Amino acid sequence: MSQFEVTIEENEAFDALAKQVAGNHYKDLPIQPVEFIHANAIGYFEGNVIKYVSRWRKKNGIADLEKAKHYIELLIELETRRAGKTD
């Protein structure tokens, strides 16, 4: 097998990126948020911010921006608490 051949398992993984359940607000983007988040090892809170900001125009409008804002607020609060702890 050459380095450019794809195994059945790898092909199935690529199929997962090609489909989207309920809409096309991610699939139509040049780079899907999940690919960017995974490739950059981005955490849960930051990943949700990226997800909501990338889809707000095509899915839930201002509500998605509010969700992104909420995840930023959560991250700030939790990181502030963590920084304030002394062990």
Buried (B, 14 or more C-beta within 10 A) or exposed (E): EEEEEEEEEEEEEEEEEEEBEEEEBBEEBEEBBBEBBEEEEBEEBBBBBBBBBBBBEBBBEEEBBEBBEBBBEBBEEEEEEEEEEEE
